[in-house]
Amino acid sequence: MSEVSVIPAPPGVTVDFDHPRQQKVLEHYLLFGVGGTIAFIALCQRFYTKLFLSKGLQVDDAFMFLGWGASVVTQAMLVASIAEGGMCAHAWEMPMSRFVRYSITTYVTAPVFMLCNGFTKLSLLTFYLHLSPQKWFKVAVWTGIAVVSLYTACITILMLFHCNPVRKAFDFTITGGKCLDVGILYMATAVSNIITDVMLFILPMPMIFSLRMKMASKIGAVIIFAIGSMTVATSIVRLTYLPPLLVSVDPSWDAAPANIWTFVEANLFVICGSMPTLRKFFKHFAPKLMGSSTNPSSYAVGGYRMSYAHQRSTNAMKSRQRKQYEQFPDENEMHTFHSDRKRMNEEDPGFSSVVVAGGRESADDMSDKAILQTKTVTIQRD
């Protein structure tokens, strides 16, 4: 045996450098292959919806794309190390050259994963900026952006430069110098994820419950945001695996269970971050599933859209209310018009009001958006 391992094998254990024993290999491959594919599909759905069904790509989409890229890099590098016999194998069954390559992989992927975390959270926060123009909400969101940016930058820099000299982080032939405990940085990453995920879930709740929507719709919106906060659970699970790594002498083997949750979290960052566009996407391709119709004849006649409401003053008041919640126009306005029409028929069967808005059918895009200019004709029946 021409090469030696970084640590000696336990007594009685036969070392096989060519076919090292590994754990959790299949789980890593499946999470990268299946989970990574789902994350890519979710990202494509998001971009399609933004490009063709909405206002186009914005800053939050750029952050999400960067987060997805960091997610792919993290998982691809770790999978390559597994395939080589590095990650998930015992340190004593790796020759020194392979262990150095494994160490370089973990040295690079740790800050890249931190960037994945930061970019996806910044994507959601910049999306939140469009939810409401209210000052307190804007201040809260910008504060969140500042906090996420600062801790992402700080932890990423510390992960890259936690050793002096820097090469000592992955080159075990260097005996001099000193390093910070990188395990503490991994735990800081998990804790920061938990705190910010909870913050991102709570932040839009006042906006949701202030909307003029049926309670069922509000609960549905809360569920969507709750699903988007699933990374809280994955961060907690991953955190439970990290303390043993602080004292491990066989990190490549002992880190395998924690790395499974790193893969889960990296994919969920992208999947959950792309959920806000799902409703519009399915409303376009599967309107019956969303309880709506894209058939122009159901709402438009001869290029004009018609809806029933009480009076011109009522419409003006609702128009002002809509401006407070820019990101929820479809849900808010659709429920408002339906409830007004029902209430009108119940209160005064002899009174009706027709609101007609001019506009081209092609420009409307069947999006059920609010009517900006209206004319009201009142008909009194004897």
N, C-alpha and C positions, 0 to 999 in steps of 0.2 A: 504494500500500500504506500504509494509515493507521497500522498498528501495527508495532512492531519486536520482534525476538526478543531473548532474554536473551543469546545469543552470536551472533556473525556467522556466516553460512554460509561454507563453504570456497569458494575461488575457482572459478568455473565451474559452481557448483551452483545450479539454479533452485529457489527456495523456493516451496512451495505450502501456504499456511496451511490451506486448505479440505480438501485431500486429502494429508495428510502421509504420507510413507513410514514404515511400521512393521514390526517383526519379531516373530516368535513370537506373533502374535495368535491364530491358531487353537489353538495349544497351550494358551494361557491359557483360552480359552472352553471347550475340551473338559475340561480339568482341573476347572474350576469346575462345569460342567454334569454331567459323568459322575462325577468324583471326589466332588463335593459331594453328589450323590444317593446314592452308595454310603455315604458317611459318615452321611447322614441315616438310611438304612435300618439301618445298624449301630447307631445310637443308639436307634432305635425297637425293634430286637431286644433291646437291653440293657434298656430300660425295661419292655418286655412281660415279659421273663423275670423281672425283679425284682418286678414288680407281681403277676403271676399264677402264677408258678412258684417263687417264692422268698419271702423274708421281707419284701419290700416295698422301697421306695426308701430309700437311706441317704445318708450324707454324701458318699461317693465318687460317687454318681450326680449330686448337686448340682454338684460340681466338674466332672464330665464335661459336664453341660448348659451350664455357663458357658464351658467350653473350646470346645464346639461353637458357641456363639453368637459367641465371639470369632473363630473360624475363618471363619464365614459373613460377618461384618462385614469382616474383612480382605480376603477374596477379592472380595466384592461391590463394595467401594470401588475396588479396583484394576481390576476389570473395567469399572466405570463410567468410570474414567479412560482406559482403553484405547479404549472406545467413543467417547469425546470427542476422541480424538487426542492424548492426553497421554502416558501410559505406553506404552513401546515405540516412541515416535517420537523423532526427533532434536530436540534443544533448539532448534536454529535454525529448525525448521519449526513452532514454536509461538509465537503472539503472547504478549507478556508476561502478559496476563491469564490465558491458559490455563496458562502455565507456573507461575504462582502457585497456581492450583487444583491442578495436579499436585503441587506441593511440599506443599500442605496435606494432600493425600491420603497422600503418603508419610510426612509428619510424624505423622499420626494412626494409620496402619496399623502402623507399626513397633512402638509400645508395645502395641497391641491384639494383634498377633501374639505378642509376648512373653507377654502374659497367657494367650493360648491355650496356649502351651507350658507355662506354670506350672500352670494349672488342670488340664490333662490329666494332668500328672505327679503332682500332689497327689491326683487321683482314684485313680490306681494305688497310690500309697503308702498312702492311707487304706484301700483294699481290702486291702493287705498286712497291715494291723493285725489282720485276722481270720484270718490263716493259722495263727498259732501263739501261744499265751500265754507261750512261753518268754521269759525276761527279756532275754537278749542280743538276741533278734530284735526285740522291742518297742523296745529302746533304739536299735537300728540303724535301724528304720523311722522313729521319731520324730526321729532325727538327720537322716535324709534329708528329712523334712518341713520341718525347720527350715532346712536348706541351700537347698532349692528355694524356700521362701517368701522367704528373705532375698535370694537373687540375683535372683529375679523382681522383687521390689519395688525393689531397687537399680537394675537395668538399666532398668526401666520408668520410674522417676522421672528417671533421667539422660536417657532419650530424650525425655521431655517438657520437661525444663528444661536442655538442654545448651547453650542460647544465652542470652545476656544483652544486650539484652532478649529475651524468649521469642519475640516475633514475628519476630525476625531469622532464625529457623529456616526460615521459608517466605516471607518478604517480602524480595525482593532489592533493594528500593528503599531499605532501611535500610543505610546505609554505616558507621555507628558500631557499637560493641559488639564482642563476641567470642563464638565458639562452640567447643565441643569437636568433635573429629573424629567425626562420627556413624558413619563407616565402621568405626571401631574398636568402637563399640557393636554394630554388626551382626555383626562377627566374634566379639565376646564372647558374643552370643546363640547363634551356631552352636557355639562351643566348649563352652559350658555345656550345650547340648543333648546333645552327644556324651558328655560326662562323666557326666551324670545318666542317660542312656539305658543306658550300660554298667552303671552302679550298679544300676538297676532290673532289669536282666537277671540280674545275679549274686546279688542279695539273696535271692530265694526258692529258689535252687538247693539249699542245705542241707536245706530243708524237703521239697523234692521227693524227693531221694535218701534221705531218712530214712523215707519212707512205705512201708508194707507193700503194695507193688504189684509187678506183674510188670515186668521191665525194659523191655518194649515200651511199657507204659503210662507209665513214667517218661520214656522217650525222647520219647513223644508230648507229654507235658506240657512238656518242655524245648523241643520244637519250637514249641509254642504261644507260649511266652514269647519264643523267638527271633524268631518272626514279629512279635510285639508290639514288638520292638526294632529293626524295620526302619528307624526314623527315625534310627538311628545312621548308616546308609549315606547317607540323604538329607541329613543335616546335613553330612557330610563332603563330598559333592558340592557342596552349596551354598557351603560354605566355600571351595572352590577357585575359585569365581567372584567372591568378594568382594574380594580384594586389588587387582585392576585398578580397582575403583570408588573406591579411596582417592585415586587421582590422576586420575580421569576428569573431563573438562570437559563431557561429554555424558551425564549420569547417566541420563536418561530412556531413552536407547537402550541404553546399556551394562548397565543393571540388568535388562533383560528376561530373559536366560538365568537369572540368579539367582532372579528372581521366579517362574519356572516351578517351581523346587524349593521355593520358599516355599509355593506352592499344593499341591504333592505332600505336603509335610510337614504342612501344616495339616489336610489330610484324613486322613492316616495317624495323626495324633494321636488322632483320634476313632475311626477304624476299629480300630486296634490296641488302643486303650483299652477297646473293647467286646468284645474277643475272649474274656475269661474266662467270659462267660455263654453262649458259643456251644454248648458241649457240652450244657448243660442244655436249651437251646432246641431243638437237633436231637434230643436224646434224647426230647423230648416230641412233636415233630412228625414225626420220621423215626427211630423207635427201631431199625429194622433197619440203618440206616446206622451207628448207634453200637454195634451188636452187642448190643442189649438189647431188652426187650419191655415194653410198657405194658399188656399183657393181664392183668387182675386174676387170672384163673384160673391163671396160671403161677406165682403166688406166694401167693395168698390163697384161703382156703376159708371161706365163711360169715362173712366179716368178720374173719378171723384170718389172720395172716401166719406162715408156717412156714419154718424153715430148719434145716439139720443142722449140728451142731458136736460137739465132744468131750464136754465136761463143763461144769457150771455155773462151776467155777473158771476154766476157759479163757475162757469168755464174759466173766466179770468182768474178767479181765486185759486182754482186748482192748478192753473198754469204757473202761478207764483209758487205754489207749494212744490210742484214738480222740480223747480230749479234747485231746490235744496238737496235733491238726491239724484245726481246726474247719472250715476252708474246703474240705477234700478228703474229706468224709464219704462221698459216693457212690462214688468210685473206690476208696478205701481199704477200706471195709467190704465192698463187693461182691466184691473179690478175696479178702479174708480168708475170707468164708463159703465161697466156691467151693473154695478151696484146702484148707480144713479138711475139707470133705465128701469130697473126693477122697482125702485122706490117711487119713481114717477107714476108708474102704472098703478101702484097700490094706493097712493095718496090721492090722485086725481085722474080717474079714468077718462074724463072729458077733456083733458089737457095734454097736448103733446108739443114737443119742440124738436125741430130737425136742425142739426148742425152740419153744414156742408163746408168742406175744406177743399180748395182747389189744389191741384197738383198732378203731376204725371205718374201714372201707375208704375212705370219702369224705375223712376227715381225713388219711389217709396220702398222698394225692396221687400215688401210684405213684412215689415219689421214691427208693426203695431205701435209705432212711435206716436208721440203726442201730436195733436193738431195745433199748429202755431197760429194760423189765421182762420177765423171762422165767421160765418154769417148765420144768424138765427132767425128762423121763420116760425112764428107761433100760430097754431091753429086751434081755435076754440070750438069744440063740438057741443051742440045743444043736446 
